[in-house]
C-alpha cells in the first residue's frame, strides 16, 4: 500500500507498507499470521531524471508457530 510521496529539492521519498496478512515458513511450509515485529527497508536506487529516489518499505516479520 502506498502511503506518501514526498519531493524535497532533488530527493523523492516514497513510503509504502506491505499488506500481506500471512506468510509461509521457508523451513516447514506452515502458514503464519503472527507478526511480532515490523521494520523498514530503504531502497536507494539510481536517479530518475535529476532526482534521487528513495523507497521506504515497511515490512512485517512473521514468526513460525512450529
PDB file of N, CA, C, O and CB in Angstrom:
ATOM      1  N   UNK A   1       0.840  -1.155   0.000  1.00  0.00           N
ATOM      2  CA  UNK A   1       0.000   0.000   0.000  1.00  0.00           C
ATOM      3  C   UNK A   1       0.900   1.238   0.000  1.00  0.00           C
ATOM      4  O   UNK A   1       1.819   1.328   0.815  1.00  0.00           O
ATOM      5  CB  UNK A   1      -0.964  -0.013   1.212  1.00  0.00           C
ATOM      6  N   UNK A   2       0.659   2.156  -0.868  1.00  0.00           N
ATOM      7  CA  UNK A   2       1.407   3.393  -0.958  1.00  0.00           C
ATOM      8  C   UNK A   2       0.890   4.360   0.090  1.00  0.00           C
ATOM      9  O   UNK A   2      -0.305   4.649   0.135  1.00  0.00           O
ATOM     10  CB  UNK A   2       1.305   4.002  -2.370  1.00  0.00           C
ATOM     11  N   UNK A   3       1.793   4.871   0.945  1.00  0.00           N
ATOM     12  CA  UNK A   3       1.390   5.805   1.991  1.00  0.00           C
ATOM     13  C   UNK A   3       1.593   7.254   1.561  1.00  0.00           C
ATOM     14  O   UNK A   3       0.633   8.021   1.476  1.00  0.00           O
ATOM     15  CB  UNK A   3       2.169   5.530   3.269  1.00  0.00           C
ATOM     16  N   UNK A   4       2.838   7.627   1.290  1.00  0.00           N
ATOM     17  CA  UNK A   4       3.118   9.016   0.910  1.00  0.00           C
ATOM     18  C   UNK A   4       4.245   9.085  -0.111  1.00  0.00           C
ATOM     19  O   UNK A   4       5.071   8.180  -0.232  1.00  0.00           O
ATOM     20  CB  UNK A   4       3.478   9.850   2.145  1.00  0.00           C
ATOM     21  N   UNK A   5       4.245  10.196  -0.838  1.00  0.00           N
ATOM     22  CA  UNK A   5       5.339  10.548  -1.725  1.00  0.00           C
ATOM     23  C   UNK A   5       5.738  11.967  -1.361  1.00  0.00           C
ATOM     24  O   UNK A   5       4.915  12.880  -1.409  1.00  0.00           O
ATOM     25  CB  UNK A   5       4.938  10.419  -3.248  1.00  0.00           C
ATOM     26  N   UNK A   6       7.011  12.154  -0.994  1.00  0.00           N
ATOM     27  CA  UNK A   6       7.500  13.482  -0.622  1.00  0.00           C
ATOM     28  C   UNK A   6       8.595  13.891  -1.599  1.00  0.00           C
ATOM     29  O   UNK A   6       9.495  13.108  -1.903  1.00  0.00           O
ATOM     30  CB  UNK A   6       8.030  13.500   0.848  1.00  0.00           C
ATOM     31  N   UNK A   7       8.508  15.124  -2.087  1.00  0.00           N
ATOM     32  CA  UNK A   7       9.509  15.655  -3.005  1.00  0.00           C
ATOM     33  C   UNK A   7      10.123  16.879  -2.351  1.00  0.00           C
ATOM     34  O   UNK A   7       9.450  17.876  -2.088  1.00  0.00           O
ATOM     35  CB  UNK A   7       8.889  16.005  -4.405  1.00  0.00           C
ATOM     36  N   UNK A   8      11.435  16.774  -2.093  1.00  0.00           N
ATOM     37  CA  UNK A   8      12.162  17.875  -1.477  1.00  0.00           C
ATOM     38  C   UNK A   8      13.441  18.113  -2.247  1.00  0.00           C
ATOM     39  O   UNK A   8      14.289  17.225  -2.331  1.00  0.00           O
ATOM     40  CB  UNK A   8      12.463  17.587   0.010  1.00  0.00           C
ATOM     41  N   UNK A   9      13.592  19.295  -2.809  1.00  0.00           N
ATOM     42  CA  UNK A   9      14.763  19.634  -3.609  1.00  0.00           C
ATOM     43  C   UNK A   9      14.991  18.558  -4.670  1.00  0.00           C
ATOM     44  O   UNK A   9      14.173  18.411  -5.578  1.00  0.00           O
ATOM     45  CB  UNK A   9      16.014  19.790  -2.711  1.00  0.00           C
ATOM     46  N   UNK A  10      16.087  17.805  -4.570  1.00  0.00           N
ATOM     47  CA  UNK A  10      16.392  16.778  -5.571  1.00  0.00           C
ATOM     48  C   UNK A  10      16.229  15.371  -5.011  1.00  0.00           C
ATOM     49  O   UNK A  10      16.912  14.443  -5.445  1.00  0.00           O
ATOM     50  CB  UNK A  10      17.810  16.959  -6.094  1.00  0.00           C
ATOM     51  N   UNK A  11      15.322  15.212  -4.046  1.00  0.00           N
ATOM     52  CA  UNK A  11      15.078  13.914  -3.412  1.00  0.00           C
ATOM     53  C   UNK A  11      13.594  13.581  -3.436  1.00  0.00           C
ATOM     54  O   UNK A  11      12.762  14.372  -2.992  1.00  0.00           O
ATOM     55  CB  UNK A  11      15.601  13.909  -1.962  1.00  0.00           C
ATOM     56  N   UNK A  12      13.271  12.404  -3.958  1.00  0.00           N
ATOM     57  CA  UNK A  12      11.896  11.900  -3.941  1.00  0.00           C
ATOM     58  C   UNK A  12      11.875  10.709  -2.988  1.00  0.00           C
ATOM     59  O   UNK A  12      12.613   9.743  -3.180  1.00  0.00           O
ATOM     60  CB  UNK A  12      11.396  11.495  -5.395  1.00  0.00           C
ATOM     61  N   UNK A  13      11.023  10.779  -1.953  1.00  0.00           N
ATOM     62  CA  UNK A  13      10.894   9.687  -0.991  1.00  0.00           C
ATOM     63  C   UNK A  13       9.501   9.083  -1.119  1.00  0.00           C
ATOM     64  O   UNK A  13       8.496   9.782  -0.997  1.00  0.00           O
ATOM     65  CB  UNK A  13      11.154  10.183   0.465  1.00  0.00           C
ATOM     66  N   UNK A  14       9.455   7.782  -1.364  1.00  0.00           N
ATOM     67  CA  UNK A  14       8.193   7.052  -1.483  1.00  0.00           C
ATOM     68  C   UNK A  14       8.082   6.153  -0.259  1.00  0.00           C
ATOM     69  O   UNK A  14       8.966   5.333  -0.010  1.00  0.00           O
ATOM     70  CB  UNK A  14       8.119   6.216  -2.827  1.00  0.00           C
ATOM     71  N   UNK A  15       6.999   6.300   0.511  1.00  0.00           N
ATOM     72  CA  UNK A  15       6.777   5.461   1.681  1.00  0.00           C
ATOM     73  C   UNK A  15       5.597   4.542   1.405  1.00  0.00           C
ATOM     74  O   UNK A  15       4.527   4.973   0.975  1.00  0.00           O
ATOM     75  CB  UNK A  15       6.527   6.322   2.954  1.00  0.00           C
ATOM     76  N   UNK A  16       5.830   3.250   1.669  1.00  0.00           N
ATOM     77  CA  UNK A  16       4.809   2.239   1.410  1.00  0.00           C
ATOM     78  C   UNK A  16       4.880   1.178   2.499  1.00  0.00           C
ATOM     79  O   UNK A  16       5.868   1.076   3.227  1.00  0.00           O
ATOM     80  CB  UNK A  16       4.992   1.600   0.000  1.00  0.00           C
ATOM     81  N   UNK A  17       3.812   0.391   2.597  1.00  0.00           N
ATOM     82  CA  UNK A  17       3.761  -0.681   3.587  1.00  0.00           C
ATOM     83  C   UNK A  17       3.244  -1.953   2.934  1.00  0.00           C
ATOM     84  O   UNK A  17       2.303  -1.921   2.142  1.00  0.00           O
ATOM     85  CB  UNK A  17       2.871  -0.284   4.789  1.00  0.00           C
ATOM     86  N   UNK A  18       3.875  -3.077   3.280  1.00  0.00           N
ATOM     87  CA  UNK A  18       3.406  -4.377   2.802  1.00  0.00           C
ATOM     88  C   UNK A  18       2.103  -4.707   3.525  1.00  0.00           C
ATOM     89  O   UNK A  18       1.974  -4.441   4.720  1.00  0.00           O
ATOM     90  CB  UNK A  18       4.484  -5.497   3.038  1.00  0.00           C
ATOM     91  N   UNK A  19       1.154  -5.273   2.825  1.00  0.00           N
ATOM     92  CA  UNK A  19      -0.156  -5.540   3.424  1.00  0.00           C
ATOM     93  C   UNK A  19      -0.499  -7.022   3.499  1.00  0.00           C
ATOM     94  O   UNK A  19      -1.629  -7.377   3.834  1.00  0.00           O
ATOM     95  CB  UNK A  19      -1.220  -4.827   2.647  1.00  0.00           C
ATOM     96  N   UNK A  20       0.451  -7.885   3.193  1.00  0.00           N
ATOM     97  CA  UNK A  20       0.207  -9.322   3.244  1.00  0.00           C
ATOM     98  C   UNK A  20      -0.162  -9.728   4.667  1.00  0.00           C
ATOM     99  O   UNK A  20       0.509  -9.331   5.620  1.00  0.00           O
ATOM    100  CB  UNK A  20       1.447 -10.110   2.755  1.00  0.00           C
ATOM    101  N   UNK A  21      -1.207 -10.506   4.813  1.00  0.00           N
ATOM    102  CA  UNK A  21      -1.681 -10.908   6.126  1.00  0.00           C
ATOM    103  C   UNK A  21      -1.107 -12.209   6.640  1.00  0.00           C
ATOM    104  O   UNK A  21      -1.342 -12.586   7.788  1.00  0.00           O
ATOM    105  CB  UNK A  21      -3.135 -11.015   6.101  1.00  0.00           C
ATOM    106  N   UNK A  22      -0.354 -12.899   5.797  1.00  0.00           N
ATOM    107  CA  UNK A  22       0.231 -14.183   6.202  1.00  0.00           C
ATOM    108  C   UNK A  22       1.441 -14.493   5.341  1.00  0.00           C
ATOM    109  O   UNK A  22       1.610 -13.949   4.250  1.00  0.00           O
ATOM    110  CB  UNK A  22      -0.809 -15.325   6.098  1.00  0.00           C
ATOM    111  N   UNK A  23       2.282 -15.385   5.862  1.00  0.00           N
ATOM    112  CA  UNK A  23       3.469 -15.814   5.114  1.00  0.00           C
ATOM    113  C   UNK A  23       3.750 -17.273   5.426  1.00  0.00           C
ATOM    114  O   UNK A  23       3.392 -17.775   6.492  1.00  0.00           O
ATOM    115  CB  UNK A  23       4.705 -14.931   5.459  1.00  0.00           C
ATOM    116  N   UNK A  24       4.392 -17.941   4.487  1.00  0.00           N
ATOM    117  CA  UNK A  24       4.739 -19.348   4.641  1.00  0.00           C
ATOM    118  C   UNK A  24       6.168 -19.466   5.162  1.00  0.00           C
ATOM    119  O   UNK A  24       7.078 -18.803   4.662  1.00  0.00           O
ATOM    120  CB  UNK A  24       4.579 -20.106   3.298  1.00  0.00           C
ATOM    121  N   UNK A  25       6.356 -20.312   6.167  1.00  0.00           N
ATOM    122  CA  UNK A  25       7.679 -20.561   6.728  1.00  0.00           C
ATOM    123  C   UNK A  25       8.533 -21.267   5.672  1.00  0.00           C
ATOM    124  O   UNK A  25       8.105 -22.278   5.114  1.00  0.00           O
ATOM    125  CB  UNK A  25       7.585 -21.414   8.038  1.00  0.00           C
ATOM    126  N   UNK A  26       9.737 -20.750   5.388  1.00  0.00           N
ATOM    127  CA  UNK A  26      10.578 -21.393   4.381  1.00  0.00           C
ATOM    128  C   UNK A  26      11.129 -22.745   4.838  1.00  0.00           C
ATOM    129  O   UNK A  26      11.523 -23.564   4.008  1.00  0.00           O
ATOM    130  CB  UNK A  26      11.721 -20.479   4.019  1.00  0.00           C
ATOM    131  N   UNK A  27      11.159 -22.984   6.155  1.00  0.00           N
ATOM    132  CA  UNK A  27      11.715 -24.238   6.666  1.00  0.00           C
ATOM    133  C   UNK A  27      10.698 -25.373   6.669  1.00  0.00           C
ATOM    134  O   UNK A  27      11.007 -26.484   6.238  1.00  0.00           O
ATOM    135  CB  UNK A  27      12.246 -24.032   8.066  1.00  0.00           C
ATOM    136  N   UNK A  28       9.463 -25.097   7.160  1.00  0.00           N
ATOM    137  CA  UNK A  28       8.498 -26.186   7.311  1.00  0.00           C
ATOM    138  C   UNK A  28       7.241 -26.034   6.456  1.00  0.00           C
ATOM    139  O   UNK A  28       6.461 -26.979   6.334  1.00  0.00           O
ATOM    140  CB  UNK A  28       8.101 -26.295   8.743  1.00  0.00           C
ATOM    141  N   UNK A  29       7.036 -24.852   5.863  1.00  0.00           N
ATOM    142  CA  UNK A  29       5.882 -24.656   4.994  1.00  0.00           C
ATOM    143  C   UNK A  29       4.604 -24.264   5.710  1.00  0.00           C
ATOM    144  O   UNK A  29       3.578 -24.072   5.057  1.00  0.00           O
ATOM    145  CB  UNK A  29       5.637 -25.884   4.231  1.00  0.00           C
ATOM    146  N   UNK A  30       4.629 -24.138   7.044  1.00  0.00           N
ATOM    147  CA  UNK A  30       3.449 -23.750   7.810  1.00  0.00           C
ATOM    148  C   UNK A  30       3.119 -22.279   7.555  1.00  0.00           C
ATOM    149  O   UNK A  30       4.016 -21.436   7.539  1.00  0.00           O
ATOM    150  CB  UNK A  30       3.672 -24.003   9.320  1.00  0.00           C
ATOM    151  N   UNK A  31       1.847 -21.971   7.358  1.00  0.00           N
ATOM    152  CA  UNK A  31       1.419 -20.595   7.168  1.00  0.00           C
ATOM    153  C   UNK A  31       1.253 -19.931   8.529  1.00  0.00           C
ATOM    154  O   UNK A  31       0.685 -20.516   9.451  1.00  0.00           O
ATOM    155  CB  UNK A  31       0.103 -20.531   6.357  1.00  0.00           C
ATOM    156  N   UNK A  32       1.751 -18.704   8.644  1.00  0.00           N
ATOM    157  CA  UNK A  32       1.678 -17.982   9.912  1.00  0.00           C
ATOM    158  C   UNK A  32       1.059 -16.610   9.700  1.00  0.00           C
ATOM    159  O   UNK A  32       1.286 -15.964   8.677  1.00  0.00           O
ATOM    160  CB  UNK A  32       3.075 -17.846  10.544  1.00  0.00           C
ATOM    161  N   UNK A  33       0.274 -16.174  10.676  1.00  0.00           N
ATOM    162  CA  UNK A  33      -0.278 -14.822  10.680  1.00  0.00           C
ATOM    163  C   UNK A  33       0.280 -14.020  11.852  1.00  0.00           C
ATOM    164  O   UNK A  33      -0.081 -12.857  12.037  1.00  0.00           O
ATOM    165  CB  UNK A  33      -1.815 -14.866  10.745  1.00  0.00           C
ATOM    166  N   UNK A  34       1.151 -14.631  12.639  1.00  0.00           N
ATOM    167  CA  UNK A  34       1.724 -13.982  13.821  1.00  0.00           C
ATOM    168  C   UNK A  34       2.816 -13.000  13.399  1.00  0.00           C
ATOM    169  O   UNK A  34       3.790 -13.389  12.754  1.00  0.00           O
ATOM    170  CB  UNK A  34       2.295 -15.038  14.806  1.00  0.00           C
ATOM    171  N   UNK A  35       2.651 -11.726  13.764  1.00  0.00           N
ATOM    172  CA  UNK A  35       3.602 -10.678  13.399  1.00  0.00           C
ATOM    173  C   UNK A  35       4.170 -10.063  14.675  1.00  0.00           C
ATOM    174  O   UNK A  35       3.550  -9.167  15.249  1.00  0.00           O
ATOM    175  CB  UNK A  35       2.926  -9.587  12.507  1.00  0.00           C
ATOM    176  N   UNK A  36       5.341 -10.527  15.132  1.00  0.00           N
ATOM    177  CA  UNK A  36       5.911  -9.979  16.357  1.00  0.00           C
ATOM    178  C   UNK A  36       6.628  -8.650  16.158  1.00  0.00           C
ATOM    179  O   UNK A  36       6.841  -7.917  17.124  1.00  0.00           O
ATOM    180  CB  UNK A  36       6.859 -10.965  16.947  1.00  0.00           C
ATOM    181  N   UNK A  37       7.005  -8.323  14.916  1.00  0.00           N
ATOM    182  CA  UNK A  37       7.715  -7.062  14.704  1.00  0.00           C
ATOM    183  C   UNK A  37       7.587  -6.587  13.263  1.00  0.00           C
ATOM    184  O   UNK A  37       7.169  -7.325  12.372  1.00  0.00           O
ATOM    185  CB  UNK A  37       9.188  -7.215  15.072  1.00  0.00           C
ATOM    186  N   UNK A  38       7.955  -5.350  13.074  1.00  0.00           N
ATOM    187  CA  UNK A  38       7.984  -4.715  11.756  1.00  0.00           C
ATOM    188  C   UNK A  38       9.292  -3.946  11.642  1.00  0.00           C
ATOM    189  O   UNK A  38       9.899  -3.568  12.644  1.00  0.00           O
ATOM    190  CB  UNK A  38       6.746  -3.768  11.539  1.00  0.00           C
ATOM    191  N   UNK A  39       9.709  -3.724  10.413  1.00  0.00           N
ATOM    192  CA  UNK A  39      10.907  -2.922  10.199  1.00  0.00           C
ATOM    193  C   UNK A  39      10.801  -2.239   8.841  1.00  0.00           C
ATOM    194  O   UNK A  39       9.946  -2.584   8.025  1.00  0.00           O
ATOM    195  CB  UNK A  39      12.195  -3.796  10.286  1.00  0.00           C
ATOM    196  N   UNK A  40      11.673  -1.273   8.610  1.00  0.00           N
ATOM    197  CA  UNK A  40      11.643  -0.509   7.366  1.00  0.00           C
ATOM    198  C   UNK A  40      12.863  -0.870   6.525  1.00  0.00           C
ATOM    199  O   UNK A  40      13.995  -0.856   7.008  1.00  0.00           O
ATOM    200  CB  UNK A  40      11.602   1.019   7.650  1.00  0.00           C
ATOM    201  N   UNK A  41      12.611  -1.191   5.271  1.00  0.00           N
ATOM    202  CA  UNK A  41      13.678  -1.412   4.293  1.00  0.00           C
ATOM    203  C   UNK A  41      13.789  -0.151   3.453  1.00  0.00           C
ATOM    204  O   UNK A  41      12.786   0.383   2.980  1.00  0.00           O
ATOM    205  CB  UNK A  41      13.396  -2.679   3.394  1.00  0.00           C
ATOM    206  N   UNK A  42      15.004   0.316   3.273  1.00  0.00           N
ATOM    207  CA  UNK A  42      15.224   1.514   2.458  1.00  0.00           C
ATOM    208  C   UNK A  42      15.943   1.111   1.178  1.00  0.00           C
ATOM    209  O   UNK A  42      17.040   0.555   1.212  1.00  0.00           O
ATOM    210  CB  UNK A  42      16.046   2.590   3.240  1.00  0.00           C
ATOM    211  N   UNK A  43      15.310   1.400   0.061  1.00  0.00           N
ATOM    212  CA  UNK A  43      15.880   1.102  -1.246  1.00  0.00           C
ATOM    213  C   UNK A  43      16.278   2.423  -1.887  1.00  0.00           C
ATOM    214  O   UNK A  43      15.424   3.259  -2.184  1.00  0.00           O
ATOM    215  CB  UNK A  43      14.871   0.307  -2.151  1.00  0.00           C
ATOM    216  N   UNK A  44      17.553   2.605  -2.096  1.00  0.00           N
ATOM    217  CA  UNK A  44      18.076   3.837  -2.685  1.00  0.00           C
ATOM    218  C   UNK A  44      18.562   3.490  -4.079  1.00  0.00           C
ATOM    219  O   UNK A  44      19.604   2.854  -4.239  1.00  0.00           O
ATOM    220  CB  UNK A  44      19.230   4.468  -1.811  1.00  0.00           C
ATOM    221  N   UNK A  45      17.814   3.906  -5.084  1.00  0.00           N
ATOM    222  CA  UNK A  45      18.098   3.492  -6.448  1.00  0.00           C
ATOM    223  C   UNK A  45      18.728   4.621  -7.248  1.00  0.00           C
ATOM    224  O   UNK A  45      18.981   5.708  -6.730  1.00  0.00           O
ATOM    225  CB  UNK A  45      16.828   3.015  -7.130  1.00  0.00           C
ATOM    226  N   UNK A  46      18.972   4.342  -8.505  1.00  0.00           N
ATOM    227  CA  UNK A  46      19.551   5.345  -9.391  1.00  0.00           C
ATOM    228  C   UNK A  46      18.572   6.498  -9.579  1.00  0.00           C
ATOM    229  O   UNK A  46      17.362   6.310  -9.449  1.00  0.00           O
ATOM    230  CB  UNK A  46      19.924   4.722 -10.754  1.00  0.00           C
ATOM    231  N   UNK A  47      19.074   7.665  -9.877  1.00  0.00           N
ATOM    232  CA  UNK A  47      18.210   8.832 -10.034  1.00  0.00           C
ATOM    233  C   UNK A  47      17.195   8.665 -11.171  1.00  0.00           C
ATOM    234  O   UNK A  47      17.449   8.000 -12.175  1.00  0.00           O
ATOM    235  CB  UNK A  47      19.055  10.064 -10.283  1.00  0.00           C
ATOM    236  N   UNK A  48      16.042   9.296 -10.967  1.00  0.00           N
ATOM    237  CA  UNK A  48      15.011   9.369 -12.005  1.00  0.00           C
ATOM    238  C   UNK A  48      15.055  10.799 -12.527  1.00  0.00           C
ATOM    239  O   UNK A  48      14.571  11.718 -11.866  1.00  0.00           O
ATOM    240  CB  UNK A  48      13.558   8.978 -11.451  1.00  0.00           C
ATOM    241  N   UNK A  49      15.620  10.985 -13.683  1.00  0.00           N
ATOM    242  CA  UNK A  49      15.840  12.343 -14.172  1.00  0.00           C
ATOM    243  C   UNK A  49      16.930  12.986 -13.333  1.00  0.00           C
ATOM    244  O   UNK A  49      18.030  12.443 -13.235  1.00  0.00           O
ATOM    245  CB  UNK A  49      14.528  13.185 -14.123  1.00  0.00           C
ATOM    246  N   UNK A  50      16.652  14.111 -12.737  1.00  0.00           N
ATOM    247  CA  UNK A  50      17.609  14.819 -11.892  1.00  0.00           C
ATOM    248  C   UNK A  50      17.408  14.520 -10.410  1.00  0.00           C
ATOM    249  O   UNK A  50      18.158  15.038  -9.583  1.00  0.00           O
ATOM    250  CB  UNK A  50      17.502  16.307 -12.129  1.00  0.00           C
ATOM    251  N   UNK A  51      16.421  13.701 -10.049  1.00  0.00           N
ATOM    252  CA  UNK A  51      16.082  13.460  -8.643  1.00  0.00           C
ATOM    253  C   UNK A  51      16.535  12.085  -8.167  1.00  0.00           C
ATOM    254  O   UNK A  51      16.413  11.094  -8.887  1.00  0.00           O
ATOM    255  CB  UNK A  51      14.585  13.600  -8.438  1.00  0.00           C
ATOM    256  N   UNK A  52      17.060  12.040  -6.944  1.00  0.00           N
ATOM    257  CA  UNK A  52      17.380  10.769  -6.284  1.00  0.00           C
ATOM    258  C   UNK A  52      16.070  10.214  -5.736  1.00  0.00           C
ATOM    259  O   UNK A  52      15.273  10.964  -5.173  1.00  0.00           O
ATOM    260  CB  UNK A  52      18.463  10.953  -5.133  1.00  0.00           C
ATOM    261  N   UNK A  53      15.837   8.917  -5.890  1.00  0.00           N
ATOM    262  CA  UNK A  53      14.607   8.279  -5.434  1.00  0.00           C
ATOM    263  C   UNK A  53      14.931   7.279  -4.322  1.00  0.00           C
ATOM    264  O   UNK A  53      15.780   6.403  -4.489  1.00  0.00           O
ATOM    265  CB  UNK A  53      13.881   7.573  -6.613  1.00  0.00           C
ATOM    266  N   UNK A  54      14.242   7.423  -3.181  1.00  0.00           N
ATOM    267  CA  UNK A  54      14.398   6.504  -2.057  1.00  0.00           C
ATOM    268  C   UNK A  54      13.025   5.896  -1.771  1.00  0.00           C
ATOM    269  O   UNK A  54      12.034   6.611  -1.621  1.00  0.00           O
ATOM    270  CB  UNK A  54      14.984   7.237  -0.784  1.00  0.00           C
ATOM    271  N   UNK A  55      12.983   4.568  -1.698  1.00  0.00           N
ATOM    272  CA  UNK A  55      11.735   3.872  -1.354  1.00  0.00           C
ATOM    273  C   UNK A  55      11.892   3.327   0.055  1.00  0.00           C
ATOM    274  O   UNK A  55      12.824   2.574   0.337  1.00  0.00           O
ATOM    275  CB  UNK A  55      11.404   2.715  -2.380  1.00  0.00           C
ATOM    276  N   UNK A  56      10.976   3.711   0.943  1.00  0.00           N
ATOM    277  CA  UNK A  56      10.964   3.213   2.315  1.00  0.00           C
ATOM    278  C   UNK A  56       9.767   2.273   2.446  1.00  0.00           C
ATOM    279  O   UNK A  56       8.616   2.708   2.428  1.00  0.00           O
ATOM    280  CB  UNK A  56      10.892   4.394   3.364  1.00  0.00           C
ATOM    281  N   UNK A  57      10.056   0.990   2.578  1.00  0.00           N
ATOM    282  CA  UNK A  57       9.009  -0.031   2.623  1.00  0.00           C
ATOM    283  C   UNK A  57       8.933  -0.641   4.012  1.00  0.00           C
ATOM    284  O   UNK A  57       9.891  -1.261   4.474  1.00  0.00           O
ATOM    285  CB  UNK A  57       9.265  -1.127   1.571  1.00  0.00           C
ATOM    286  N   UNK A  58       7.785  -0.465   4.689  1.00  0.00           N
ATOM    287  CA  UNK A  58       7.595  -1.087   5.998  1.00  0.00           C
ATOM    288  C   UNK A  58       7.109  -2.515   5.773  1.00  0.00           C
ATOM    289  O   UNK A  58       6.075  -2.742   5.145  1.00  0.00           O
ATOM    290  CB  UNK A  58       6.578  -0.271   6.882  1.00  0.00           C
ATOM    291  N   UNK A  59       7.871  -3.473   6.296  1.00  0.00           N
ATOM    292  CA  UNK A  59       7.528  -4.884   6.120  1.00  0.00           C
ATOM    293  C   UNK A  59       7.284  -5.542   7.472  1.00  0.00           C
ATOM    294  O   UNK A  59       7.741  -5.063   8.510  1.00  0.00           O
ATOM    295  CB  UNK A  59       8.643  -5.625   5.358  1.00  0.00           C
ATOM    296  N   UNK A  60       6.562  -6.639   7.433  1.00  0.00           N
ATOM    297  CA  UNK A  60       6.263  -7.399   8.651  1.00  0.00           C
ATOM    298  C   UNK A  60       7.210  -8.584   8.755  1.00  0.00           C
ATOM    299  O   UNK A  60       7.588  -9.184   7.749  1.00  0.00           O
ATOM    300  CB  UNK A  60       4.787  -7.880   8.662  1.00  0.00           C
ATOM    301  N   UNK A  61       7.581  -8.907   9.968  1.00  0.00           N
ATOM    302  CA  UNK A  61       8.416 -10.097  10.219  1.00  0.00           C
ATOM    303  C   UNK A  61       7.484 -11.145  10.844  1.00  0.00           C
ATOM    304  O   UNK A  61       7.061 -11.009  11.992  1.00  0.00           O
ATOM    305  CB  UNK A  61       9.674  -9.766  11.180  1.00  0.00           C
ATOM    306  N   UNK A  62       7.178 -12.174  10.080  1.00  0.00           N
ATOM    307  CA  UNK A  62       6.292 -13.232  10.566  1.00  0.00           C
ATOM    308  C   UNK A  62       7.079 -14.247  11.393  1.00  0.00           C
ATOM    309  O   UNK A  62       8.280 -14.423  11.192  1.00  0.00           O
ATOM    310  CB  UNK A  62       5.586 -13.936   9.385  1.00  0.00           C
ATOM    311  N   UNK A  63       6.399 -14.906  12.318  1.00  0.00           N
ATOM    312  CA  UNK A  63       7.027 -15.913  13.176  1.00  0.00           C
ATOM    313  C   UNK A  63       6.309 -17.239  12.994  1.00  0.00           C
ATOM    314  O   UNK A  63       5.082 -17.299  13.062  1.00  0.00           O
ATOM    315  CB  UNK A  63       7.002 -15.476  14.667  1.00  0.00           C
ATOM    316  N   UNK A  64       7.073 -18.304  12.764  1.00  0.00           N
ATOM    317  CA  UNK A  64       6.514 -19.636  12.612  1.00  0.00           C
ATOM    318  C   UNK A  64       6.060 -20.161  13.970  1.00  0.00           C
ATOM    319  O   UNK A  64       6.765 -20.005  14.966  1.00  0.00           O
ATOM    320  CB  UNK A  64       7.542 -20.592  11.974  1.00  0.00           C
ATOM    321  N   UNK A  65       4.888 -20.779  14.010  1.00  0.00           N
ATOM    322  CA  UNK A  65       4.370 -21.330  15.272  1.00  0.00           C
ATOM    323  C   UNK A  65       4.865 -22.741  15.548  1.00  0.00           C
ATOM    324  O   UNK A  65       4.615 -23.290  16.621  1.00  0.00           O
ATOM    325  CB  UNK A  65       2.859 -21.328  15.254  1.00  0.00           C
ATOM    326  N   UNK A  66       5.568 -23.331  14.583  1.00  0.00           N
ATOM    327  CA  UNK A  66       6.040 -24.715  14.772  1.00  0.00           C
ATOM    328  C   UNK A  66       7.330 -24.752  15.529  1.00  0.00           C
ATOM    329  O   UNK A  66       7.869 -25.831  15.776  1.00  0.00           O
ATOM    330  CB  UNK A  66       6.216 -25.414  13.441  1.00  0.00           C
TER     331      UNK A  66
END
